[in-house]
């Protein structure tokens, strides 16, 4: 799962400043297996009062109006680009749209990555998930298709990130079931590493839209 913020610096004089819609994963995982459940919540943190209407879209097509959007027994076909939009009946009150890109995985292994971009010198944990949570024999982590770490732990911890840590990550997990060895590899997931933003100029503001890849696998991963 990865969340990409796209900053856009704009000089503006009107008041009040625009508020930002926010999507959070209320229950479940942002990157999940098929047939798992997840609930997405839309909110306006800068104006948490009542009277907001929350609209959900997929690739611009309106789905429903609700604060919480739920996936029950998620299917690969539900993968896509989801948008949360807040609407309030106050004259000239600006708001922004949060974009959620959802992809659904149904295979045996997937890699959990940060939901948002991470900053240099921050820590990061990548987790190799296997369907039904078996006991793992070993896990191999890859960056840009090159093996970088091998362990019995499902977690790979970065204590202090650098810009060089940005890239595509995947993992291969091996486990035993009924006295047989099984192995599966996740699809790549992109991790964005950023430098801290420079404070905006006086009289300016940052408008942030967010894009999240929500990944459901489809059992096409080879298991041997």
Secondary structure, DSSP 8 states (H G I E B T S, - for coil): --EEEEEEEEE---SS--B--EEEEEES-SSEETT--EEEEEE-GGG--S--EEEEEETTEEEEE-SEEEESS--GGG-EEEEEEEE--STT--B-EEEEEEEEE-SSEEEE--SS-EETT--EEEEEEETT---EEEEEEEETTEEEEEESSSEEEESS--GGG-EEEEEEEEEEETTEEEEEE---EEE-EE-------TTEEEEEEEEEEEEEE-S-S---
